[in-house]
Amino acid sequence: MTVSVGDMIPDLELAATGDDAQLRLRDLVGQKVVLYFYPKDNTPGCTQEGQDFAALEDEFRAHGARILGISRDTVRKHENFRSKYGFGFTLLADVDEAACSAFDVMREKNMYGKKVRGIERSTFLFDSEGRLAREWRKTKVDGHAAEVLEAVKAL
C-alpha cells in the first residue's frame, strides 16, 4: 500500500545516523516531519539538496519541523556524507527498500543510456498529528527546500 495524502506516517523502523541508531517513524507524531528521498550520497544533485535543507534547518526547527533524508545507502555511507557536508539532520538507511516501497519512489531510469532502478527524488511533509499533508514527486533540486519550508510554515 502506498502512502497518500491524509494517511498516517507509516510504522517503519530504519537505521539512522547520529544518536538515533534506529528511528521509528511513528514515534515522530507530535512534530512536523519532512521526509525527503534522494538517489545516492555524494552525488552532485543529492549533495546540493542536502546542503539546501541544511542551510534552512534552523528555520524548519523554528516552525516545529524535523528534516529526515532517506536513501538506499548504508548508515556508514550516510555518516560519511553527513560529516563531510556538516548536515545536522538525520539520514535514514533504507537498504531493504521498505520505506521506498511504502512511498512508491522506486522508478526505472535511464542512466547514460542504460536502464537502472533507482529512487525518484521525492519529499513528503507530515503534520504534527502524523498525517501526510503534502507530497512532491519528481522534484528538481533548485528551490525545493525553500518551497518545502513555505509549506511547513503554512501548516
Phi and psi in degrees as a GROMACS rama.xvg file:
@    title "Ramachandran Plot"
@    xaxis  label "Phi"
@    yaxis  label "Psi"
@TYPE xy
-91.8402  137.44  THR-2
-68.6985  129.824  VAL-3
-123.41  162.361  SER-4
-53.5389  131.284  VAL-5
98.9899  -19.0788  GLY-6
-75.7782  155.734  ASP-7
-73.6464  152.223  MET-8
-59.0352  134.871  ILE-9
-64.392  153.034  PRO-10
-90.6791  72.3285  ASP-11
-112.157  145.212  LEU-12
-117.292  127.871  GLU-13
-129.581  151.02  LEU-14
-67.0196  138.568  ALA-15
-133.011  156.35  ALA-16
-79.5105  168.624  THR-17
72.9765  -148.997  GLY-18
-77.6933  -12.0463  ASP-19
-69.4109  -37.0395  ASP-20
58.2706  -60.8802  ALA-21
-127.865  136.251  GLN-22
-128.961  124.568  LEU-23
-96.6436  118.861  ARG-24
-56.8469  -40.0068  LEU-25
-61.9498  -25.568  ARG-26
-69.3246  -10.3611  ASP-27
-88.3185  -3.80478  LEU-28
-58.1103  134.18  VAL-29
115.79  -14.1142  GLY-30
-135.469  156.744  GLN-31
-73.9515  143.134  LYS-32
-129.992  127.657  VAL-33
-105.163  112.898  VAL-34
-111.865  108.622  LEU-35
-112.161  127.626  TYR-36
-93.5226  134.215  PHE-37
-137.89  153.812  TYR-38
-65.0236  -48.4432  PRO-39
-162.755  138.567  LYS-40
-59.6507  148.892  ASP-41
61.4516  26.7107  ASN-42
-106.217  154.633  THR-43
-55.0956  -49.6923  PRO-44
-66.325  -41.7857  GLY-45
-69.1099  -36.0079  CYS-46
-64.6654  -46.6708  THR-47
-61.5763  -43.077  GLN-48
-61.3781  -44.8858  GLU-49
-61.5929  -42.0283  GLY-50
-64.1484  -37.4826  GLN-51
-65.6091  -43.7967  ASP-52
-65.8332  -40.6909  PHE-53
-61.8484  -39.831  ALA-54
-63.9906  -26.4723  ALA-55
-105.902  5.80717  LEU-56
-57.1529  -40.7822  GLU-57
-61.4236  -38.5999  ASP-58
-68.821  -40.1382  GLU-59
-59.0035  -46.9206  PHE-60
-61.1167  -41.3798  ARG-61
-60.9445  -24.3962  ALA-62
-103.236  19.7591  HIS-63
74.6946  22.8691  GLY-64
-111.857  142.049  ALA-65
-109.195  132.384  ARG-66
-95.1434  133.679  ILE-67
-132.831  123.427  LEU-68
-96.6387  145.283  GLY-69
-142.766  134.194  ILE-70
-149.094  -178.192  SER-71
-86.3875  0.971081  ARG-72
-67.5778  158.474  ASP-73
-75.1379  164.19  THR-74
-60.5351  -39.5544  VAL-75
-59.3849  -46.6476  ARG-76
-62.7305  -41.5092  LYS-77
-60.5229  -44.0936  HIS-78
-60.3284  -42.7736  GLU-79
-64.8505  -44.7041  ASN-80
-61.5205  -46.4029  PHE-81
-63.1486  -45.3287  ARG-82
-73.1717  -35.5379  SER-83
-58.6206  -38.2208  LYS-84
-108.575  2.35795  TYR-85
69.2689  32.5529  GLY-86
-70.9744  130.734  PHE-87
-87.5295  -17.9124  GLY-88
-87.916  163.57  PHE-89
-80.0542  140.761  THR-90
-111.023  138.719  LEU-91
-110.199  138.439  LEU-92
-98.174  117.887  ALA-93
-113.237  59.0931  ASP-94
-65.0315  -28.1951  VAL-95
-93.5269  3.07406  ASP-96
64.7642  22.4314  GLU-97
-63.3113  -46.1529  ALA-98
-70.7192  -40.3951  ALA-99
-56.6411  -40.6174  CYS-100
-68.6336  -44.9949  SER-101
-60.7402  -32.6398  ALA-102
-101.747  0.93446  PHE-103
51.3953  57.0816  ASP-104
-109.605  -1.33998  VAL-105
-81.7181  131.743  MET-106
-138.908  155.729  ARG-107
-84.8876  129.609  GLU-108
-126.559  161.637  LYS-109
-100.142  121.071  ASN-110
-121.584  104.942  MET-111
54.7047  42.7351  TYR-112
82.2605  0.322769  GLY-113
-112.099  137.648  LYS-114
-80.6885  128.175  LYS-115
-135.126  152.621  VAL-116
-93.8682  130.107  ARG-117
-157.197  175.671  GLY-118
-77.6041  130.722  ILE-119
-85.2148  122.01  GLU-120
-52.919  118.219  ARG-121
-147.981  150.194  SER-122
-132.523  142.503  THR-123
-129.54  131.479  PHE-124
-113.729  118.657  LEU-125
-103.387  137.863  PHE-126
-77.9931  176.82  ASP-127
-69.2434  -12.0354  SER-128
-89.4444  -0.846071  GLU-129
88.0876  12.2173  GLY-130
-98.185  141.825  ARG-131
-68.9894  115.118  LEU-132
-94.0311  -32.0126  ALA-133
-158.018  148.571  ARG-134
-137.018  147.5  GLU-135
-125.827  127.069  TRP-136
-120.67  155.604  ARG-137
51.5045  44.5983  LYS-138
-73.2611  152.437  THR-139
-101.883  147.441  LYS-140
-67.6464  -46.4548  VAL-141
-57.8552  118.365  ASP-142
79.0108  -2.72068  GLY-143
-66.4393  -48.0847  HIS-144
-59.0043  -39.7588  ALA-145
-66.1221  -37.79  ALA-146
-65.0684  -41.092  GLU-147
-65.6001  -40.2355  VAL-148
-59.7737  -41.572  LEU-149
-61.8203  -38.7806  GLU-150
-66.1519  -38.0596  ALA-151
-62.0519  -45.3079  VAL-152
-61.7811  -32.521  LYS-153
-77.3868  -15.5175  ALA-154
